[in-house]
Amino acid sequence: MFDINQLAEKIDFVNEIIRLKKEKNAVLLAHYYQTPEIQDIADFIGDSLELARKAKSTDADIIVFAGVHFMAETAKILNPQKTVLIPDLEAGCSLADSCPPILFKRFREENPNHIAITYINCSASIKALSDIICTSSNAEKIIRQIPVEQPIIFAPDRNLGAYLSKQTQREMLLWDGTCIVHEAFSEEKIISLKLEYPEAKVIAHPECEEIILRHSDFIGSTSKLLQFVQSDSATQFIVATESGIIHQMEKAEPDKIFIPAPPQENCSCNDCPYMKLNTLEKIYNSLINNSPQIIMDEDVRLKAVKPIEKMLEMS
């Protein structure tokens, strides 16, 4: 009897993906939160801002996006004529899900004098309802360019919004959304780790809750955390963000020690369950089948591209 699982075991997915990329003029973009084997085969690895820039500049005919749905949507928004594939359509985002378009539209209508600066971790429909998109890398720079008399809505991440409000001394109206990974870290366990590793520096993503940020020696976007561990003299780091970034940290600084910040429960909650849905086999299948594709309403795309272009201009 034919067993498809036995066939899959015989396929060299790495070499097949390399072959298919060349054959189809495809590029594989991967977020830092992907598994190490996906990061190692990607043509480009980055955070949301870096990946948005790469998606805009690529001359490939096909973009395979090993990330989550909103990232692949962003690639499609910027590349309407290209085929954009996502290995698993179920690779969503808890933060994006926390901001339904119908409710955000009503929120904007209730605050007509505010401009909406919206974190890139949102759906295309939310981008279409926004004035400027931002990432954790460029959000502070963008907010500082807004006149002080102009009221701001910041969505959808309340933790990032609160951090930016403190950094810029700007009062902003915050949407009440969060990321399940960055909300999971335990203050008590981080304190225990600091006692166990007294020389270690705590580094954290600004999507973490304020109580975690208070214990941090450095706060920054995924790419800035990576840059920090390479430039700082410390040899041990407690890393409060999705654990996938540690692979790149270890590659960049093999002699340093990186300890993933533990979640509140005894689980793998510091691994994004959506990011980890992507696998080499799914990437292979997406290239073979030219599916699943990101399909988008053109009216939504045209509205969504404007705040993204504004972001790239202001960055």
Buried (B, 14 or more C-beta within 10 A) or exposed (E): EEEEEEEEEEEEBBEBBEEBBEEBEBBBBBBBBBBEBBBEBBBBBBBBBBBBBBBBEBEBEBBBBBBBBBBBBBBBBBBEEBBBBBBBEEBBBBBBBBBBBEEBBEBBEEBEEBBBBBBBBBBBBBBBBBBBBBBBBBBBEBBBEBEEEEBBBBBBBBBBBBBBBEBBEBEBBBBEBBBBBBBBBBBEBBEEBBEEBEEBBBBBBBBBBEEBBEBBBBBBBBBBBBBBBEEBEBEBBBBBBBBBBBBBBBEEBEEBBBBBBBBEEEEBBBBBBBBBBBBBBBBBBBBEEEEBBBEBEEEBBEBBBBBBBBBBEBB
